[in-house]
Structures are given as structure tokens and as C-alpha cells.
Amino acid sequence: MINNDMRGYNYFLLGDYDEYGQRTLTDKPQGKIKMAIYILTQTVSDTSPYSEASYIGLTNSDVNDTYIIQYGEEKLKVLYIQPRGTLKQVFLQSTSAQ
């Protein structure tokens, strides 16, 4: 069932820090990642490292916290990755919410 929801999404990468101390974003997509992305409907504990997540993704691709996923018109920042068997749970936050 999850496999039916998997789609290919372009991703960008966060790079070095600029003069303001913020990480720069690559201008062009760096590749594609196959992921099923869902809106996170449950409230996550305020003390967890992913309390600001608004989406959750499932993937078997390599991913890390420098990825920014292009999800339609939105860009989603990878906050936290939790391996679960063959799939990884990826907690995502809309970059417009930051």
C-alpha cells in the first residue's frame, strides 16, 4: 500500500553558512527522492525533536537533514529521520512555517 503512494520528488540541499549564520540552499534540484508524504495529523509532544513537523514521509532512499523536498509549491525541510525496518520515517516541516 505504501508503495502505491511513493512519488518522485526533487530535492535541494542546504550548504554552507552565509554571513548571517543561515545555511544557503542550492539553486537547482540536486536529484530525486522516492517518498510517500502525508500530512501529520497527530500532535507530537512539545519536547520531541520533531515537534514542529507538519508532514511525515516514508522512504527507503538515503536522506539526511540537509535535504529540502519540493512538495508541489511547498518546500519541506527534513527535521528528523527515524529508521523503521526497510523504511525510514522522515519528519518534515514546511519552510514557509520557519
MARSENU-855320 format. One record per atom (N, C-alpha, C): x, y, z; residue in three letters; atom name. Coordinates in Angstrom, 3 decimals, padded with zeros to 6 digits, always signed. Layout:
        X        Y        Z resn name
        X        Y        Z  ALA   CA
...
This chain:
        X        Y        Z resn name
 +000.818 -001.195 +000.000  MET    N
 +000.000 +000.000 +000.000  MET   CA
 +000.860 +001.257 +000.000  MET    C
 +001.889 +001.308 +000.841  ILE    N
 +002.779 +002.468 +000.889  ILE   CA
 +003.448 +002.661 -000.470  ILE    C
 +003.815 +001.548 -001.100  ASN    N
 +004.498 +001.628 -002.388  ASN   CA
 +003.651 +002.356 -003.426  ASN    C
 +002.329 +002.222 -003.361  ASN    N
 +001.443 +002.934 -004.291  ASN   CA
 +001.478 +004.438 -004.073  ASN    C
 +001.781 +004.875 -002.857  ASP    N
 +001.826 +006.305 -002.529  ASP   CA
 +003.192 +006.939 -002.793  ASP    C
 +004.193 +006.126 -003.097  MET    N
 +005.542 +006.645 -003.347  MET   CA
 +005.558 +007.453 -004.642  MET    C
 +006.131 +008.643 -004.562  ARG    N
 +006.272 +009.526 -005.713  ARG   CA
 +007.720 +010.022 -005.759  ARG    C
 +008.147 +010.437 -006.919  GLY    N
 +009.469 +011.035 -007.049  GLY   CA
 +009.387 +012.534 -006.805  GLY    C
 +010.190 +013.045 -005.882  TYR    N
 +010.220 +014.474 -005.557  TYR   CA
 +011.640 +015.006 -005.751  TYR    C
 +011.746 +016.189 -006.340  ASN    N
 +013.044 +016.851 -006.419  ASN   CA
 +013.470 +017.254 -005.020  ASN    C
 +014.778 +017.242 -004.787  TYR    N
 +015.281 +017.746 -003.509  TYR   CA
 +016.430 +018.715 -003.738  TYR    C
 +016.527 +019.661 -002.835  PHE    N
 +017.608 +020.635 -002.777  PHE   CA
 +018.435 +020.306 -001.535  PHE    C
 +019.618 +020.872 -001.436  LEU    N
 +020.472 +020.638 -000.271  LEU   CA
 +020.820 +021.946 +000.414  LEU    C
 +020.919 +021.886 +001.736  LEU    N
 +021.432 +023.023 +002.496  LEU   CA
 +022.946 +022.972 +002.439  LEU    C
 +023.570 +024.127 +002.223  GLY    N
 +025.028 +024.182 +002.091  GLY   CA
 +025.675 +024.885 +003.258  GLY    C
 +026.690 +025.675 +002.925  ASP    N
 +027.456 +026.399 +003.936  ASP   CA
 +026.629 +027.528 +004.552  ASP    C
 +027.166 +028.089 +005.621  TYR    N
 +026.505 +029.206 +006.299  TYR   CA
 +026.856 +030.520 +005.614  TYR    C
 +025.867 +031.417 +005.506  ASP    N
 +026.125 +032.729 +004.920  ASP   CA
 +026.587 +033.688 +006.016  ASP    C
 +026.760 +034.968 +005.655  GLU    N
 +027.265 +035.961 +006.611  GLU   CA
 +026.295 +036.232 +007.753  GLU    C
 +025.032 +035.782 +007.627  TYR    N
 +024.032 +035.965 +008.680  TYR   CA
 +023.877 +034.729 +009.555  TYR    C
 +024.669 +033.708 +009.278  GLY    N
 +024.620 +032.490 +010.077  GLY   CA
 +023.546 +031.510 +009.652  GLY    C
 +022.942 +031.742 +008.488  GLN    N
 +021.923 +030.825 +007.986  GLN   CA
 +022.509 +029.991 +006.864  GLN    C
 +022.023 +028.750 +006.760  ARG    N
 +022.533 +027.861 +005.725  ARG   CA
 +021.934 +028.235 +004.375  ARG    C
 +022.757 +028.187 +003.346  THR    N
 +022.303 +028.513 +001.995  THR   CA
 +021.656 +027.288 +001.361  THR    C
 +020.795 +027.530 +000.393  LEU    N
 +020.079 +026.481 -000.314  LEU   CA
 +020.584 +026.430 -001.746  LEU    C
 +020.808 +025.235 -002.267  THR    N
 +021.246 +025.105 -003.654  THR   CA
 +020.194 +025.706 -004.582  THR    C
 +020.640 +026.279 -005.695  ASP    N
 +019.739 +026.934 -006.649  ASP   CA
 +018.907 +025.944 -007.441  ASP    C
 +019.502 +024.812 -007.782  LYS    N
 +018.835 +023.823 -008.623  LYS   CA
 +018.644 +022.526 -007.851  LYS    C
 +017.634 +021.741 -008.212  PRO    N
 +017.454 +020.439 -007.570  PRO   CA
 +018.711 +019.577 -007.725  PRO    C
 +019.039 +018.849 -006.684  GLN    N
 +020.229 +018.012 -006.678  GLN   CA
 +019.938 +016.564 -007.048  GLN    C
 +018.667 +016.249 -007.211  GLY    N
 +018.271 +014.898 -007.583  GLY   CA
 +016.809 +014.661 -007.250  GLY    C
 +016.423 +013.394 -007.300  LYS    N
 +015.048 +012.998 -006.969  LYS   CA
 +015.099 +011.978 -005.843  LYS    C
 +014.086 +012.019 -005.008  ILE    N
 +013.933 +011.033 -003.938  ILE   CA
 +012.530 +010.438 -004.056  ILE    C
 +012.441 +009.132 -003.874  LYS    N
 +011.145 +008.457 -003.919  LYS   CA
 +010.622 +008.377 -002.484  LYS    C
 +009.445 +008.997 -002.266  MET    N
 +008.920 +009.105 -000.905  MET   CA
 +007.397 +009.197 -000.934  MET    C
 +006.771 +008.627 +000.082  ALA    N
 +005.341 +008.832 +000.326  ALA   CA
 +005.244 +009.906 +001.408  ALA    C
 +004.542 +010.991 +001.126  ILE    N
 +004.431 +012.107 +002.068  ILE   CA
 +002.974 +012.265 +002.494  ILE    C
 +002.781 +012.395 +003.805  TYR    N
 +001.443 +012.538 +004.382  TYR   CA
 +001.428 +013.730 +005.321  TYR    C
 +000.264 +014.361 +005.463  ILE    N
 +000.089 +015.417 +006.459  ILE   CA
 +000.062 +014.752 +007.828  ILE    C
 +000.804 +015.299 +008.758  LEU    N
 +000.872 +014.763 +010.115  LEU   CA
 -000.310 +015.312 +010.892  LEU    C
 -001.263 +014.445 +011.247  THR    N
 -002.489 +014.899 +011.895  THR   CA
 -002.440 +014.778 +013.410  THR    C
 -001.545 +013.965 +013.934  GLN    N
 -001.452 +013.815 +015.384  GLN   CA
 -000.527 +014.870 +015.959  GLN    C
 -000.845 +015.328 +017.147  THR    N
 +000.010 +016.271 +017.838  THR   CA
 +001.211 +015.531 +018.393  THR    C
 +002.380 +016.080 +018.165  VAL    N
 +003.616 +015.480 +018.651  VAL   CA
 +004.029 +016.222 +019.910  VAL    C
 +004.573 +015.505 +020.879  SER    N
 +004.994 +016.103 +022.142  SER   CA
 +005.902 +017.309 +021.919  SER    C
 +005.688 +018.365 +022.707  ASP    N
 +006.482 +019.585 +022.565  ASP   CA
 +007.961 +019.379 +022.853  ASP    C
 +008.301 +018.344 +023.572  THR    N
 +009.691 +018.126 +023.945  THR   CA
 +010.440 +017.255 +022.940  THR    C
 +009.755 +016.746 +021.946  SER    N
 +010.409 +015.872 +020.977  SER   CA
 +011.191 +016.694 +019.958  SER    C
 +012.204 +016.084 +019.319  PRO    N
 +012.996 +016.818 +018.334  PRO   CA
 +012.214 +017.145 +017.063  PRO    C
 +011.047 +016.571 +016.898  TYR    N
 +010.248 +016.804 +015.695  TYR   CA
 +008.891 +017.401 +016.015  TYR    C
 +008.802 +018.191 +017.068  SER    N
 +007.527 +018.781 +017.474  SER   CA
 +007.007 +019.799 +016.459  SER    C
 +007.885 +020.351 +015.619  GLU    N
 +007.460 +021.334 +014.627  GLU   CA
 +007.104 +020.696 +013.290  GLU    C
 +007.132 +019.372 +013.222  ALA    N
 +006.835 +018.681 +011.966  ALA   CA
 +005.359 +018.811 +011.614  ALA    C
 +005.100 +019.053 +010.335  SER    N
 +003.728 +019.126 +009.854  SER   CA
 +003.446 +018.039 +008.815  SER    C
 +004.489 +017.352 +008.366  TYR    N
 +004.366 +016.250 +007.410  TYR   CA
 +005.247 +015.099 +007.869  TYR    C
 +004.881 +013.908 +007.424  ILE    N
 +005.724 +012.741 +007.655  ILE   CA
 +005.896 +012.037 +006.316  ILE    C
 +007.116 +011.608 +006.052  GLY    N
 +007.408 +010.898 +004.816  GLY   CA
 +007.935 +009.508 +005.124  GLY    C
 +007.720 +008.597 +004.205  LEU    N
 +008.269 +007.251 +004.302  LEU   CA
 +009.086 +006.989 +003.047  LEU    C
 +010.315 +006.530 +003.224  THR    N
 +011.188 +006.278 +002.094  THR   CA
 +012.175 +005.169 +002.421  THR    C
 +012.681 +004.530 +001.380  ASN    N
 +013.787 +003.595 +001.554  ASN   CA
 +015.047 +004.173 +000.918  ASN    C
 +014.988 +005.438 +000.489  SER    N
 +016.132 +006.134 -000.105  SER   CA
 +017.018 +006.718 +000.982  SER    C
 +018.261 +006.998 +000.614  ASP    N
 +019.158 +007.695 +001.531  ASP   CA
 +018.691 +009.142 +001.643  ASP    C
 +018.617 +009.642 +002.863  VAL    N
 +018.170 +011.010 +003.126  VAL   CA
 +018.849 +011.488 +004.401  VAL    C
 +019.100 +012.799 +004.486  ASN    N
 +019.651 +013.350 +005.729  ASN   CA
 +019.034 +014.725 +005.982  ASN    C
 +019.449 +015.359 +007.072  ASP    N
 +018.799 +016.599 +007.489  ASP   CA
 +019.230 +017.833 +006.690  ASP    C
 +019.996 +017.643 +005.618  THR    N
 +020.314 +018.771 +004.740  THR   CA
 +019.371 +018.818 +003.541  THR    C
 +018.439 +017.874 +003.446  TYR    N
 +017.519 +017.809 +002.309  TYR   CA
 +016.338 +018.758 +002.494  TYR    C
 +015.973 +019.418 +001.401  ILE    N
 +014.748 +020.203 +001.307  ILE   CA
 +013.960 +019.586 +000.150  ILE    C
 +012.797 +019.020 +000.440  ILE    N
 +011.999 +018.297 -000.552  ILE   CA
 +011.003 +019.261 -001.199  ILE    C
 +010.957 +019.257 -002.527  GLN    N
 +009.965 +020.059 -003.252  GLN   CA
 +008.668 +019.268 -003.302  GLN    C
 +007.648 +019.731 -002.575  TYR    N
 +006.359 +019.050 -002.465  TYR   CA
 +005.301 +019.966 -003.056  TYR    C
 +005.059 +019.843 -004.346  GLY    N
 +004.166 +020.774 -005.036  GLY   CA
 +004.798 +022.151 -005.035  GLY    C
 +004.071 +023.135 -004.533  GLU    N
 +004.593 +024.506 -004.446  GLU   CA
 +005.387 +024.727 -003.159  GLU    C
 +005.294 +023.785 -002.225  GLU    N
 +005.960 +023.923 -000.926  GLU   CA
 +007.332 +023.268 -000.938  GLU    C
 +008.196 +023.775 -000.064  LYS    N
 +009.479 +023.121 +000.187  LYS   CA
 +009.457 +022.649 +001.636  LYS    C
 +009.806 +021.382 +001.834  LEU    N
 +009.750 +020.768 +003.153  LEU   CA
 +011.154 +020.443 +003.642  LEU    C
 +011.507 +020.935 +004.819  LYS    N
 +012.807 +020.696 +005.445  LYS   CA
 +012.761 +019.405 +006.237  LYS    C
 +013.757 +018.556 +006.058  VAL    N
 +013.866 +017.330 +006.844  VAL   CA
 +014.322 +017.712 +008.247  VAL    C
 +013.506 +017.376 +009.256  LEU    N
 +013.829 +017.687 +010.648  LEU   CA
 +014.501 +016.518 +011.362  LEU    C
 +013.968 +015.331 +011.133  TYR    N
 +014.394 +014.162 +011.907  TYR   CA
 +014.114 +012.907 +011.094  TYR    C
 +015.019 +011.948 +011.163  ILE    N
 +014.866 +010.686 +010.431  ILE   CA
 +014.907 +009.549 +011.439  ILE    C
 +013.913 +008.675 +011.355  GLN    N
 +013.829 +007.540 +012.262  GLN   CA
 +013.743 +006.260 +011.424  GLN    C
 +014.825 +005.462 +011.401  PRO    N
 +014.786 +004.206 +010.634  PRO   CA
 +013.791 +003.223 +011.251  PRO    C
 +012.975 +002.605 +010.407  ARG    N
 +011.990 +001.605 +010.840  ARG   CA
 +012.030 +000.447 +009.862  ARG    C
 +012.860 -000.534 +010.107  GLY    N
 +012.954 -001.674 +009.205  GLY   CA
 +013.509 -001.250 +007.862  GLY    C
 +012.802 -001.570 +006.785  THR    N
 +013.282 -001.218 +005.450  THR   CA
 +012.941 +000.218 +005.079  THR    C
 +012.015 +000.841 +005.792  LEU    N
 +011.636 +002.226 +005.510  LEU   CA
 +012.141 +003.158 +006.602  LEU    C
 +012.320 +004.413 +006.229  LYS    N
 +012.688 +005.455 +007.187  LYS   CA
 +011.503 +006.395 +007.347  LYS    C
 +011.175 +006.740 +008.596  GLN    N
 +010.180 +007.780 +008.858  GLN   CA
 +010.921 +009.112 +008.824  GLN    C
 +010.446 +010.026 +008.002  VAL    N
 +011.096 +011.323 +007.842  VAL   CA
 +010.108 +012.403 +008.269  VAL    C
 +010.443 +013.117 +009.332  PHE    N
 +009.591 +014.194 +009.825  PHE   CA
 +009.995 +015.479 +009.114  PHE    C
 +008.994 +016.171 +008.543  LEU    N
 +009.225 +017.314 +007.662  LEU   CA
 +008.481 +018.549 +008.145  LEU    C
 +009.089 +019.717 +007.903  GLN    N
 +008.455 +020.983 +008.242  GLN   CA
 +008.446 +021.869 +007.004  GLN    C
 +007.339 +022.527 +006.752  SER    N
 +007.256 +023.476 +005.651  SER   CA
 +008.210 +024.630 +005.909  SER    C
 +009.006 +024.999 +004.917  THR    N
 +009.962 +026.083 +005.119  THR   CA
 +009.274 +027.429 +005.250  THR    C
 +008.029 +027.538 +004.808  SER    N
 +007.295 +028.790 +004.990  SER   CA
 +006.854 +028.961 +006.437  SER    C
 +006.894 +027.869 +007.231  ALA    N
 +006.490 +027.940 +008.647  ALA   CA
 +007.653 +028.363 +009.537  ALA    C
 +008.867 +028.423 +009.001  GLN    N
 +010.023 +028.757 +009.819  GLN   CA
 +010.145 +030.235 +010.028  GLN    C
